[in-house]
Amino acid sequence: MAEDNTVSFMAEQFRRLNSRFDEVERRLGTFEGKMEDRLANIERRLTSQTQIEQAMIGHLASIHASVDDLRAQFLGVDRRLSALEAHV
């Protein structure tokens, strides 16, 4: 009789453990899906940030070229003024 009680007690404990393992497995599956979604969102944001950075670099290069052109024009004006002052 005591042996029957022990067997049924152990069987009940194994059933409880098994149900807990099933619950942990289910939660891990849910967590894994959420992590995949988060990683996909992070990847999209990084791609977007990279595109914005590339656009900014292109815009800065354009501004740099414009400043170089303006500097060259001012140098030409300065030379002309120097030439005029030399003639006067």
C-alpha positions, 0 to 999 in steps of 0.5 A: 500500500505504501508503495502504491502511494509512493508510485502515485505521488511520484507519478503526480510529481512527474506530471507536474514537472512535465506540465511546467516544462511544457509551459516553459517551452511555450514561453520560450517559443513566444519569447523567440518570436518576439526577439525575431520581431525586435531584431527585424525592427532594429535592422530596419532602423539601422538601415534607415539611419545608414541611408540618412547618414549617406544622404547627409554625407552627399549633402555635405559634399555638395556644400563643400563644393559650393564653398570651394567655388565661392572661395575661388570667386573671391580670390578672382575678385581679390586679384582684380582689386589688387590689379586695379589698385596697382594701376591707380 
